[in-house]
Amino acid sequence: MERRTFFQLGLTGIGAVAVANKAWALKYYPNPSDKKWAILYGTWCGTARDAGVWISEGMGGIADVFDVRENPDLSGFDHLVIGGAIRSGQVSPQLQEYLKTNREWLKEKVRGLYIVCGNMQQPVTPELVKQHIDNHLAPLCGVDNVSANVFLGRVTPRLLEPEVREMMSQFGEYDNLKRADCMALGQKILNSVE
Ligand SMILES: Cc1cc2nc3c(=O)[nH]c(=O)nc-3n(C[C@H](O)[C@H](O)[C@H](O)COP(=O)(O)O)c2cc1C
């Protein structure tokens, strides 16, 4: 290869890397719909993200799905679903901050809520739903009486921060999130609006 061609190809490569760095790591492309739906989630290790994608799939894949750490502008959406993972009894600080900042306009558009948590791998009870939804996520969003559910989540030690991994080692690795449960909530939320 000629020296000039080599440098040209090299520069093209650098350009591609620069563009790739600006792109979102994961973009969910929703199916078309006459209403704009968004799902906003707060996660540490991805359980709440996957639940959000599966809730959208239960709605026919029409909701776009956003990580709160991207600080998305959701004001152009008609309907919102808000979900979060639990650590020490609360959703992530970033999700709490986002909801506090945007609550006034956002509360008019929230149609559904969800929580993922470990719950010591015990089944979800009405008391748990009350604790995480009625007494925590719903007030953060400024709503009550919207379709909601709590899902059992998962722990993947290799995704945890090193100091947290050590602390959580007694719990091992588990995965209790069920796609069918998430899809059923998506369907229920959609039915509540249509
Ligand atoms: C440091 C830490 C604290 C947690 N605290 C709670 C808790 O207070 N209550 C609970 O039910 N689950 C708790 N869990 C379990 C998480 O809610 C569960 O792993 C969830 O699936 C994490 O979701 P994410 O992958 O979206 O971050 C905790 C997990 C970790 C790693």
The ligand as an ORCA input file, in Angstrom:
! r2SCAN-3c Opt
* xyz 0 1
  C     -25.946     -2.615     46.918
  C     -27.307     -3.207     46.665
  C     -28.355     -2.848     47.485
  C     -29.616     -3.414     47.269
  N     -30.646     -3.051     48.098
  C     -31.838     -3.648     47.941
  C     -32.911     -3.341     48.832
  O     -32.818     -2.484     49.709
  N     -34.082     -4.015     48.673
  C     -34.263     -4.960     47.707
  O     -35.330     -5.575     47.625
  N     -33.268     -5.217     46.801
  C     -32.073     -4.597     46.914
  N     -31.064     -4.886     46.034
  C     -31.306     -5.781     44.883
  C     -31.531     -4.973     43.597
  O     -32.723     -4.217     43.684
  C     -31.592     -5.924     42.405
  O     -30.330     -6.505     42.246
  C     -32.018     -5.235     41.129
  O     -32.274     -6.221     40.128
  C     -30.965     -4.278     40.624
  O     -31.447     -3.658     39.469
  P     -30.466     -2.997     38.380
  O     -29.732     -4.161     37.728
  O     -31.379     -2.304     37.417
  O     -29.545     -2.070     39.071
  C     -29.818     -4.335     46.222
  C     -28.760     -4.655     45.374
  C     -27.496     -4.110     45.588
  C     -26.361     -4.468     44.666
*
